[in-house]
Amino acid sequence: MKNLFFITLLITSLNALADDVALGKVKADAACALCHGVAGIASLPNAPNLAGQQFMYLSEQLTNYRSGKRQNAVMNVIAKQLTDEEITQLATWYSAIKITVVEP
């Protein structure tokens, strides 16, 4: 019975993660892709790549932009509109993107 509970909890968590990834992609396509690229690889030279970044880093930085703790003229305006849930979704999406590093 205890194992069934943990399996159910795991499945529920995985479903929630999949929902956050999907919703994060939708939000990223609408709000982030112009500067950070569709798959998180920046299309502008002064915008960072977001693909493969750590969840905690992304959510913390978006929260800091939203509060004004971190300053950037564009990001402060965009992040101010984000809810906690949307920040979680965006961080989940970008952290879920797998990148490959090739050493020179």
Secondary structure, DSSP 8 states (H G I E B T S, - for coil): -HHHHHHHHHHHHHHHHHHHHHHHHHHHHHHTHHHH-TTS--SSTTS---TT--HHHHHHHHHHHHHTSS--HHHHHHHHT--HHHHHHHHHHHHH--------
